[in-house]
Amino acid sequence: MSLKGALYCFEVLMGLQLHGVGKRAFDERLAKSGSPRQVELVILKNRNGNTGKIICYDYHAKYSCFEEKELPFQDAGSGASAEAKSAAAECGPKTAKTASRKKAGW
């Protein structure tokens, strides 16, 4: 199916990307070498809701496990900027499911 067909057919379309993709200093090898890897789930299309929302996760490759973050990622060497503070709402609170997994030792 082509991208044009996907945009027409799907109700919701999400993409998973490494944190920092699209920035000038982004290095894929460096981003993939981190443990855990910082990844973002971006809502690209939502027929009945908002788009552009970013949900932040730590990806533990060894266990193939995602852990939702309460706050957005911060770039190395930068403090909490006004942009990062305003984006905090985008990452949202942890879900009960994530909290129960932490208690179970995932």
N, C-alpha and C positions, 0 to 999 in steps of 0.2 A: 504494500500500500504506500502510496506517495505521501509526502508531508502534507500536501494540499488536501488529500483525501482524509488523512488523520485529523486535521484541524476541523474538517466538516463533520466527521462521524463521531468523534469522541466527546463525551460529556465533560470529562476531567482529564487533563494531561499534565503529568509531573515529570520533572527531570532531576536527576541526582548528579551533583558536580562537586569537585574538590573545592574547598574554601580558597578564594582568591583568584579563581579562573577569570580571565578577562583583564586583570590588572597588569600593568607594564612589567613589574618585577616578578611575575609568577613563574615558578620553576616546578614543572610537573614531577620531576624525579625527587626533588626535595619534599614536595607535598605528599608523595606516596611513601617516602621513607619514614615519615612520622608514625609514632605509635602512642596513642591512637591517631588515626587519620581524621582530620577535620573535614567533614562533608556537609553539604547543604542540599536540602530538598526544596526545589523551587516549583511553585504552582504556575504553570505556563498557560493553562486554559482551564476555566471553570465556567461552564455554561450558566450556572445559577448562582454565582458568587464572585468574590474578588479574585484577581490574579496578582502575581508578583510577590505573594507571601513567601518568605524564606523560613524554613525550619532547620535549625542547626543540630547536627549529630556528631558524636565521636564514633568512628568505625573501628572496631577491634578486629583486624583482619585474621588474627590467629584463631579467633572463636567465631568469625563471621557473624558478629553481633553489633547492632547499632544501639547507641545510648543517647537519648534526647538531651539536649543542653537547655538549661534555663535561660542563659544569656547568650547573645551573639558572640562569635569569635572576635578577638582583637588581634590586629596585626602586630608582629613583633616590634618592640621598641616604641609602641604608641600607647598612651594612656587611654582612659575611657573618654572618647570624644563625644560631642553632642550628637553626632550621627549614630554612634554606637548605642548611646543611651536611648535615642528615639527608636532604634531598631530592636531594643530589648523586647518590646511588645510583640515583635514578629516571631520570636523564638518561643514565646508562650511558656506557661508552666508545664512541668513534667506531668505526664499522665499517670493515673493510678496503675496502669499496666507496667509502665517503666519502673515505678517505685516498687511494685511487687517483685519484679525481676531482680532489682538490686538486693532486696531482702533475701531472695532465694540464692544469691551468690552468682548471678549471671554476669 
